Amino acid sequence: MRKDNKTLKEVKIIAMSSETKEKLSEVAREINGRNLFTEKIELAKKTLEHIKSLPI
């Protein structure tokens, strides 16, 4: 017979009020979809522009 050992992962839950949860979800919705690091993205595009194949 095979014995299945299930590993339980401990999850830390931070207690917060419903107002705080609403504020966090509002900020998350506002940030979603934005490019927060535009300068770094442009620099990466410039440096990778002339590379035809990457060594793997």
Residue pairs with C-beta under 8 A, 6 or more apart in sequence:
16 24
35 41
